[in-house]
Amino acid sequence: MTEELLLGILTLLADEREQRIKDSSSEPRTELLLSNAGLGNDVIARAVNKNPDAVRMVIARAKKSVPAKKATARKTTPKAG
């Protein structure tokens, strides 16, 4: 029962976050954050109401785009001094 309760809370938090960032391309995907926190694709899939294969693909694509976004940010951020 505890696991089900925690999954329910996680689902609500994930849904709230998705609603806040849905128009932002600069925010990391919720699936990536949950994966980085150590959750498996099956648990993430249940929390975000997607199938595990879709979650795996979202995470893989997000991991590819994160280094590119960081590099772009470094190039466009003016240096202090």
Summary of the structure (lengths in Angstrom):
residues: 81
radius of gyration: 15.1
end to end distance: 56.0
largest distance: 56.0
contacts: 179
relative contact order: 0.12
helix: 74%
strand: 0%
